[in-house]
Amino acid sequence: MKHITHKADFCVIGGGIAGICASIAAARHGMSVVLMHDRPVFGGNASSEIRMHICGADRADGKGLRESGIVEEIELENIYHNPQKNYSMWDMVLFSKVKEHKNITCLLNCSCNDAKTEKNRITYVKGWQGTSETFHEVYADIFADCSGDSILADLVKADYVIGRESSEQYNESIEPETADSKTMGLSCLIQVKKHNKKIEYIPSEYAKEYESMFDFAKLMPYRGRASIEGCTNFWWLELGGTQDSIHDTDKIRDDLIGLSAAVWDYVKNKAYYGADNYSLEWMGFLPGKRESRRYLGDYVLNQNDIQNRSNFLDTVAYGGWSMDDHNPEGFLHEGKPTIYHPAPQPYEIPYRCLYSRNIENLMFAGRNISASHAAMSSTRVMGTCAILGQTVGTACSIAIKNNTTPRGVYEKYIKQLQDSLMEDDCFIPPLSKTISVNTLKGKYSKDGKGLEYLLNGRERNLIGETNHWNGSTLSIEWTGKCNVSKIRIVVDSELERIEKNMPFSYNIDIYDRKMPKRLLKSGDISIMKNGIWTIVYQIKDNHQRLINLDISDNIEGVKIDNMLTWEGLNNCNIFSFEAY
């Protein structure tokens, strides 16, 4: 067997959405990164192997709370490159987005199975890559566990918990009186496809074994409603919450596959769900997990923080999904499979929930952050996990550049972290982005409506707020020359949209998605020198919300004009037009 040693600034375990965003954020801030992932494709629960759509605070339909930053960049890439919502293309979008960063070393099909610590500090982790029969040892300054199951927790003796706390521990009303090790269950999802003719389904012998195990007539009224349209997504195909959600995974998977096939037989052949023209398009054989180990950080987010919208000086992210607490019995529970305990939108998540309280160079992002079971039932969704991942990657770069620890970032550099996240298009609800010095030295043109909004640092429209300029030509001009390194533009990508990034089911016709209508598609960037305007960039087929363009010149002005949106309008909504 081969042995390969890697040295990097940052090592990320887990290539789900949180791990991808952590790796990219660190790489963009100059860090060398090793990303170790135990599957052949990136995406975790969002990948083609599990097929759960990304959701988060966008549950607050129409409020403009969709997560921005790297996850919005990825979702817009998916609309642009994958309008048919094909899962293989979605895998490719994720793979390409990681691989475009040359300072990220990707170790796919590589399972972390060992680690070494010295004086409460991780020295290296080891992974086994079965496809190449190679052991990989990764030495790094900071490690991030984005594996979901917190694979490093036992290996490095980090403090963690699993299961439900007692209601008394954090004074949480939705928790049981006595603590237990029960979790939310696992799911093997299925997807269906609509046809223009009747499709027959003959269940396998394996499926028939499970038909006698469940009283479908009794259990199904709580799940999937009364039609095939109400069954789409099939998230309630859930088992394993009363078992060991880590070590019993394969046994739970076997039962989930039997359950899934038996449920489809019931929907197709045993009861009327209007499913005659539907086929079983895809079955998942890799369970999607909702809960297992949760690390303990310097702070544990709890139900009261969410319900009371607690304010934190170190807030770095936000949530908006309800406290969606599934019954541990899963499909065996004779009642509603989940309770959506309300969560105000948005609520704040502090940085102290993202690093270990006893291992000084260990961070984490995803469903395994430092949160109680109740709080985790909201923070676990992938939109939220994505912005937590971007925070961890950004914090890592600040820690390494300042020769400190993740805790040291909290103690000395928390404002720098918040400023850097907002600069990279992450929204932190109670904060506003600081406007660049060069922008404040100049004057905006008088064209268009809403020039004042370009200086408020909010950079998105929320209910009751308008924060964009709208017009056809926008410029900044200075008295004399200004040394400008770049311009930063934030345009309207319709963050209030409620469309999911990938489908629950497939219809007869291929559904071609369109880019957001208000998003800037093209435009000219000009600079003024000696009173003469010269075009230096022609933006074409833009499909991103955040645009950074290098200028590196002494200029008297910069402007954008000749704009065109994807809807074909010449007027564009702009949230930020800044010179640096």
KOLKOLLO-582117 format. One record per residue (C-alpha): x, y, z. Coordinates in steps of 0.25 Angstrom, whole numbers, padded with zeros to 4 digits, always signed. Each point is the difference from the previous one (the first is absolute). Layout:
XYZ ...
This chain:
+0000+0000+0000 +0005+0014-0003 +0002+0011+0010 -0001+0015-0004 +0003+0011+0010 -0007+0014-0002 +0003+0013+0006 -0010+0012+0000 -0005+0012+0008 -0014-0006+0001 -0006-0014-0001 -0015-0002-0001 -0006-0014+0002 -0013-0001-0007 -0004+0005-0014 -0014+0003+0002 -0005+0014-0002 +0006+0005+0013 +0013-0006-0003 +0000+0005-0014 -0003+0014+0004 +0011+0000+0011 +0011-0005-0009 -0004+0010-0011 +0000+0012+0010 +0014-0004+0006 +0006-0002-0014 -0005+0014-0005 +0006+0006+0012 +0014-0006-0004 +0000-0013+0008 +0005-0013-0005 -0011-0010+0003 -0002-0016+0000 -0015-0004-0001 -0002-0015+0004 -0013-0006-0004 -0005-0014+0001 -0009+0000-0012 +0003+0001-0015 -0008+0012-0002 -0001+0013+0008 -0013+0005+0006 -0003-0009+0012 -0015+0000+0002 -0002+0009-0012 +0008-0009-0010 -0006-0010-0010 +0002-0011+0010 -0010+0005+0010 -0007+0012-0007 -0005+0009+0010 -0002+0014-0005 +0007+0012+0007 -0009+0007+0009 +0002+0010+0011 -0005+0014+0004 -0007+0000-0014 -0011-0007+0007 -0004+0014+0004 -0007+0001-0014 +0002+0014-0007 +0008+0006+0012 +0013+0001-0007 +0007-0009+0010 +0006-0010-0010 +0015-0002+0004 +0010+0007-0009 +0015-0001-0001 +0006-0013-0005 -0013-0008+0000 -0008+0010-0008 +0012+0000-0010 -0001-0015-0001 -0015+0000-0002 +0001+0011-0011 +0010-0008-0007 -0010-0012+0001 -0011+0008-0007 +0010+0005-0011 +0007-0014-0003 -0011-0009+0004 -0014+0006-0004 -0006-0014-0001 +0003-0003+0015 +0008-0013-0004 +0007-0006+0012 +0012-0005-0007 +0002+0015-0005 -0002+0005+0014 +0011-0009+0005 +0008+0006-0011 -0003+0014+0005 +0005-0003+0014 +0012-0008-0005 +0004+0012-0010 -0002+0010+0011 +0010-0007+0009 +0010-0003-0010 +0001+0014-0006 +0008+0003+0012 +0014-0005-0002 +0004+0001+0015 -0010-0010+0004 +0004-0015-0001 -0012-0009-0001 +0001-0014+0006 -0013-0006-0004 -0004-0015+0004 +0009+0003+0012 -0005-0004+0014 +0006+0006+0012 +0003-0011+0010 +0011+0005+0009 +0006+0013+0006 +0011+0004+0009 +0000+0011+0011 +0010+0006+0008 -0003+0010+0012 -0015+0001-0004 +0005+0003-0014 -0002-0008-0013 +0013-0003-0007 -0006-0008-0012 -0011-0009-0005 +0000-0012-0008 -0009-0005-0011 -0001-0013-0008 -0003+0002-0015 -0005-0013-0004 -0001+0003-0015 +0016+0002+0000 +0003-0009+0011 +0007+0012+0007 +0001+0005+0014 +0000+0015+0000 +0006+0008+0012 -0003+0014+0001 +0008+0010+0009 -0007+0014+0002 -0001+0012+0009 -0015-0001+0001 -0010-0011-0002 -0015+0001-0003 -0009-0011+0002 -0011+0001-0010 -0003-0015-0001 -0014+0001+0007 +0003-0012+0009 +0012+0008+0006 +0009-0011-0003 +0012+0007+0007 -0008+0001+0013 +0004-0014+0006 +0014+0000-0008 +0005+0013+0007 -0008-0001+0013 -0008+0013-0003 -0012+0003+0009 -0013-0004-0006 -0014-0005+0002 -0010-0009-0007 -0015+0000+0002 -0010+0008+0007 +0003+0009+0013 -0010+0000+0011 -0010+0012+0000 +0007+0005+0013 +0014+0001-0006 -0002+0012-0008 -0014+0003+0004 -0006-0005-0013 -0015-0002-0001 +0001-0010-0012 +0009-0010+0006 -0003-0012+0008 +0000+0000+0015 +0012-0010+0000 +0012+0000-0009 +0001-0011-0010 +0009-0005-0011 -0011+0001-0011 +0001+0008-0012 -0007+0003-0013 +0000-0011-0010 +0006-0003-0013 -0006+0000-0014 +0002-0007-0013 -0008+0010-0009 -0007-0004-0013 -0003+0008-0012 -0012-0002-0010 -0002+0004-0014 -0013+0003-0007 -0004-0006-0014 -0011+0001-0010 -0004-0014+0001 -0003-0010+0011 +0013-0006+0006 +0000-0014+0007 +0008-0002+0013 +0003-0015+0004 +0007+0000+0014 +0012-0008+0003 +0000-0012+0009 +0008+0009+0010 -0011+0010+0000 -0011-0010+0003 +0008-0004+0012 -0003+0014+0006 -0014+0001-0004 -0005-0008+0012 +0009+0008+0010 -0008+0013-0001 -0015+0004+0001 +0001+0009-0012 -0015+0003+0001 +0002+0005+0014 +0013+0007-0002 -0001+0007-0014 -0011+0010+0004 +0010+0007+0008 +0010+0000-0012 -0001+0004-0014 -0014+0005+0000 -0010-0006-0010 +0006+0001-0013 +0014-0002-0007 +0002+0015-0001 -0001+0000+0015 +0010-0011+0001 +0012+0006-0007 +0013+0000+0007 -0004-0011+0009 +0009+0005+0011 -0009-0007+0010 +0006-0014-0004 +0007+0001+0013 +0006-0011+0010 +0011-0001+0009 -0002+0011+0011 -0001-0010+0011 +0012-0008-0005 +0015+0005-0001 +0000+0010-0011 +0014-0003-0003 +0004-0014+0002 -0014-0006-0004 +0000+0008-0013 +0001-0012-0009 -0011-0008+0007 -0009+0012+0000 +0003+0002-0015 -0005-0014-0003 -0013+0002+0007 -0001+0014-0007 +0001-0006-0014 -0010-0011+0004 -0009+0011+0005 +0001+0009-0012 -0003-0011-0010 -0012-0004+0009 -0005+0014+0001 +0001+0002-0015 -0008-0013-0002 -0011+0005+0009 -0001+0013-0007 +0000-0006-0014 -0008-0013+0003 -0007-0001+0013 -0007+0014+0002 -0004+0011-0009 +0010+0011-0001 -0002+0004-0015 +0014-0007-0003 -0004-0008-0012 +0009+0008-0009 +0012+0001+0009 +0012-0009+0000 +0011-0002+0011 +0011+0008-0007 +0011-0001+0011 +0002-0007+0014 +0011+0005+0010 +0009-0011+0005 +0008+0010+0009 -0008+0005+0012 -0001+0015+0003 +0002+0003+0014 -0006+0011+0008 +0007-0002+0014 +0012-0007+0007 +0011+0006+0008 +0000+0015+0003 +0013+0007+0005 +0001+0008+0012 +0006+0014-0002 +0002+0012+0008 -0015+0003-0001 -0012-0010-0002 -0012+0006-0008 -0013-0004+0006 -0015+0001-0003 -0001+0013+0008 +0010+0007-0008 -0007-0003-0012 -0014+0003+0005 +0004+0013+0007 +0009+0004-0012 +0012+0002+0010 +0010+0010-0005 +0015-0004+0000 +0012+0010-0001 +0007-0012-0008 -0012-0003-0009 +0005-0005-0014 -0012-0007-0006 -0015-0002+0001 -0011-0010-0001 -0014+0000-0004 -0005-0014-0001 -0010-0004+0011 +0004-0009+0011 -0003-0012-0008 +0000-0012+0010 -0003-0013-0006 -0005-0011+0009 +0011-0010+0003 -0009-0012-0004 -0001+0006-0014 -0009-0008-0009 -0004-0009+0012 -0006+0012+0007 -0015+0000+0000 -0002+0015-0002 +0006+0012-0007 +0015-0003-0004 +0005+0013+0005 -0004+0012+0008 +0004+0014-0006 +0002+0008+0012 +0001+0015-0004 +0013+0007-0002 +0000+0015-0002 +0007+0004-0013 +0011+0003+0000 +0007-0004+0013 +0014+0002+0003 +0011-0011+0001 +0013+0004+0008 +0014-0004-0004 +0003-0007+0013 -0009-0011-0005 +0010-0004-0011 +0013-0004+0007 +0003-0010+0011 +0001+0003+0014 +0011-0009+0003 +0008-0003-0013 +0006+0013-0003 +0001-0001-0016 -0013-0007-0002 -0011+0007-0007 -0014-0006-0005 -0011+0004-0009 -0013-0007-0004 -0010-0008+0008 +0011-0003+0010 +0002+0014+0006 -0001+0004+0015 -0015+0000+0001 -0010-0007+0009 -0009-0011-0007 -0011+0010-0001 +0008+0011-0006 +0007-0010-0009 -0014-0004-0006 +0000+0014-0006 +0015+0003-0003 +0002-0014-0007 -0006+0004-0014 +0010+0002-0011 -0002+0014-0003 +0004+0004+0014 +0011-0011+0000 +0006+0007-0012 +0002+0014+0006 +0005-0007+0013 +0011-0006-0009 +0003+0013-0007 +0002+0006+0014 +0009-0011+0004 +0009+0000-0012 +0001+0016+0001 +0003-0001+0015 +0011-0010-0003 +0007+0009-0009 +0000+0011+0010 +0005-0009+0011 +0012-0005-0009 +0003+0014-0005 +0001+0005+0015 +0006-0012+0006 -0011-0003+0009 -0011-0010+0003 -0014-0001-0004 -0003+0005+0014 +0010+0011-0002 -0009+0005-0012 -0011+0002+0010 +0008+0007+0010 +0007+0009-0009 -0004+0000-0014 -0016-0002+0000 -0002+0013-0007 +0010-0003-0011 -0007-0013-0002 -0014+0006-0001 +0005+0011-0009 +0007-0010-0009 -0013-0009-0001 -0008+0012-0004 +0010+0004-0010 -0001-0014-0006 -0016+0002-0001 -0004-0007+0013 -0012+0007+0007 +0001+0002+0015 -0014+0005+0004 +0004+0010+0011 +0012+0006-0008 +0002+0008-0012 +0012+0000-0008 +0011+0011+0001 +0001+0008-0013 +0014+0001-0006 +0008+0013+0003 +0002+0002-0015 -0015+0000-0003 -0002+0010+0011 +0010+0009-0006 -0007+0001-0013 -0014+0004-0004 -0011-0009-0007 -0006+0005-0013 -0014+0005+0002 -0006-0009-0010 -0010-0011+0005 -0008-0001+0012 +0004-0004+0014 +0015+0005+0001 -0001+0001+0015 -0002-0015+0001 +0014-0002-0006 +0006+0005+0013 -0009-0008+0010 +0008-0013-0001 -0013-0009+0000 +0002-0006-0014 -0013-0007-0001 -0015+0004+0001 -0008-0006+0012 -0015+0002+0003 -0002+0014+0003 +0014+0004-0005 +0005+0005-0014 +0015+0000-0001 +0003+0001-0015 +0003+0011-0010 -0007-0002-0013 +0004+0007-0013 +0008-0002-0013 +0013+0008+0003 +0007+0000+0013 +0014+0007+0003 +0009+0004+0011 +0009+0012-0003 +0011+0007+0008 +0006+0014+0000 +0014-0004-0005 +0005-0014-0001 -0003-0012+0009 +0009-0012+0001 -0011-0011-0002 +0004-0015+0001 -0014-0006-0003 -0015+0003-0001 -0010-0009+0007 -0014-0001-0005 -0012-0007+0006 -0012-0002-0009 -0014-0005+0002 -0001-0016-0001 -0014+0000+0005 +0003-0005+0014 -0015-0001+0003 -0002-0011-0010 -0005-0013+0006 +0004-0010-0011 +0008-0012+0005 +0014-0002-0006 -0004-0014-0004 -0013-0008-0002 -0008-0009+0008 -0006-0007-0012 +0000+0001-0015 -0011+0003-0009 -0002-0004-0015 +0006+0012-0006 +0014+0004+0004 -0001+0013+0008 +0010+0010-0005 +0003+0010+0011 +0003+0015-0003 +0010+0009+0007 -0006+0010+0009 -0007+0010-0008 +0006+0012+0007 +0014-0005+0001 +0010+0008-0008 +0004-0008-0013 +0009+0010-0007 +0006+0014+0001 +0013+0009-0002 +0009+0004+0010 +0008+0013-0003 +0011+0008+0007 +0002+0015-0002 +0015+0005-0001 +0003+0015-0005 -0015+0002-0002 -0002-0011-0010 -0008-0013+0003 +0005-0013-0005 -0006-0014+0001 +0009-0010+0008 -0010-0011+0001 -0012-0005-0007 -0009-0009+0009 -0006-0011-0008 -0009-0011+0004 +0001+0003+0015 -0007-0009+0009 +0005+0004+0013 -0004+0009+0011 +0014+0005+0005 +0009+0005-0011 +0014+0004+0003 +0009+0007-0011 +0014+0004+0001 +0004+0014-0004 +0013+0003+0006 +0002+0014-0005 -0001+0015+0004 -0013+0005-0006 -0010+0011+0001 -0012-0008-0001 -0006-0014-0002 -0014-0003-0006 -0009-0011-0005 -0010+0002-0011 -0006-0007-0012 -0006-0010+0010 -0010-0011-0004 -0007-0009+0010 -0003-0015-0004 -0015+0005-0002 +0006+0010-0010 -0002+0013+0008 +0010+0011-0001 -0002+0005+0014 +0006-0009+0011 -0001-0001+0015 +0014+0002+0007 +0002-0002+0015 +0015+0004+0000 +0009+0007-0010 +0013+0003+0008 +0015+0003-0004 +0011-0005+0008 
